[in-house]
């Protein structure tokens, strides 16, 4: 195992840099993306009133963040597995989940004056954080080991 790791130092260095870039997206989220819900969900939001937001700008910010996380995640998957078919599968899944999650997010958000905040919180979490990467890596590893 250690021999295998030492043979692929460059590959793992690239993965480390890509993970660092994901961390940078998270660290500079307030400066990079329009998201009035950042502060809203940091506090006690269950009894709070939704902040003012611009639907188009919010959509753009969520889409841009999801897109950047997706590109970095796909690169990480490629450098870990070196399998283009896995990257294609992951890309299709990312597009599918983008459509489903953005539709669900705005359906919940625009459905009433006081939407279900917890549902909104968790849908938004999947849009803004690279959680699918955490799910895909073990799944692809398991698939590769058992095929």
MILORO-77495 format. One record per residue (C-alpha): x, y, z; residue in three letters. Coordinates in steps of 0.05 Angstrom, whole numbers, padded with zeros to 5 digits, always signed. Each point is the difference from the previous one (the first is absolute). Layout:
<pts>
XYZala
...
</pts>
This chain:
<pts>
+00000+00000+00000unk
+00055+00049+00019unk
+00039-00019-00062unk
-00061+00014-00042unk
-00008+00068+00033unk
+00073+00019-00010unk
-00005-00019-00074unk
-00057+00049-00010unk
+00024+00060+00040unk
-00015+00049-00056unk
-00070-00025-00007unk
-00014+00006+00074unk
+00031+00069+00001unk
-00050+00021-00054unk
-00057-00029+00041unk
+00025+00038+00062unk
+00002+00065-00040unk
-00071-00012-00026unk
-00025-00013+00070unk
+00035+00064+00022unk
-00038+00037-00055unk
-00066-00029+00027unk
+00020+00026+00069unk
+00014+00069-00031unk
-00069+00002-00031unk
-00029-00013+00070unk
+00047+00050+00034unk
-00015+00057-00047unk
-00073-00016-00013unk
-00026+00067+00026unk
+00045+00039-00048unk
-00009-00046-00060unk
-00075-00015-00002unk
-00065+00036+00011unk
-00035-00038+00055unk
-00042+00038+00051unk
-00013-00066+00035unk
+00072-00008+00025unk
-00012+00042+00062unk
-00073-00021+00006unk
+00017-00074+00009unk
+00058+00014+00047unk
-00047+00025+00055unk
-00065-00023+00030unk
-00040+00000-00064unk
-00061-00041+00018unk
-00039+00060+00027unk
+00034+00052-00044unk
-00027+00034-00062unk
+00033-00015-00066unk
+00050+00053-00022unk
-00013+00042-00062unk
+00028-00034-00061unk
+00002+00009-00076unk
-00022-00065-00033unk
+00043+00007-00062unk
+00063+00018+00039unk
-00013-00056+00049unk
-00009-00050-00057unk
+00064+00025-00032unk
+00039-00004+00065unk
-00024-00070+00016unk
+00012-00023-00072unk
+00071+00029-00002unk
+00019-00031+00066unk
-00029-00068-00020unk
+00036+00005-00067unk
+00068+00016+00032unk
-00008-00056+00052unk
-00021-00048-00056unk
+00060+00016-00044unk
+00048-00009+00057unk
-00035-00063+00024unk
+00002-00031-00070unk
+00074+00015-00004unk
+00011-00032+00068unk
-00039-00062-00023unk
+00042-00003-00063unk
+00067+00006+00037unk
-00020-00052+00052unk
-00028-00052-00047unk
+00030+00017-00069unk
-00065-00025-00031unk
-00035+00045-00050unk
-00063-00042+00002unk
-00007+00014+00075unk
+00009+00074-00013unk
-00054-00002-00054unk
-00047-00036+00047unk
+00014+00049+00056unk
-00011+00059-00048unk
-00068-00028-00020unk
-00018-00009+00073unk
+00023+00071+00017unk
-00044+00029-00056unk
-00059-00042+00021unk
+00007+00022+00073unk
+00010+00072-00020unk
-00067+00001-00036unk
-00036-00037+00056unk
+00031+00041+00057unk
-00008+00069-00032unk
-00072-00016-00018unk
-00014-00025+00070unk
+00035+00059+00033unk
-00038+00053-00038unk
-00066-00039+00005unk
+00007-00002+00076unk
+00025+00072+00003unk
-00054+00030-00043unk
-00057-00044+00023unk
-00019+00043+00060unk
+00020+00059+00043unk
+00027-00046+00054unk
+00028-00063-00034unk
+00027-00060+00037unk
+00068+00028+00021unk
+00031-00067+00016unk
-00017-00028-00068unk
+00027+00064-00032unk
+00063-00006+00042unk
+00015-00072-00020unk
-00015+00010-00074unk
+00044+00061-00001unk
+00055-00039+00036unk
+00003-00050-00057unk
+00003+00057-00050unk
+00056+00039+00033unk
+00045-00054+00029unk
+00035-00057-00036unk
-00039-00054+00037unk
-00009-00042-00062unk
+00076-00008-00004unk
-00001-00031+00070unk
-00053-00049-00025unk
+00029-00015-00068unk
+00072-00016+00020unk
-00017-00059+00045unk
-00054-00024-00048unk
+00048+00001-00059unk
+00055-00032+00041unk
-00047-00056+00021unk
-00023-00009-00072unk
+00071-00003-00025unk
+00022-00050+00052unk
-00059-00046-00014unk
+00002+00000-00075unk
</pts>
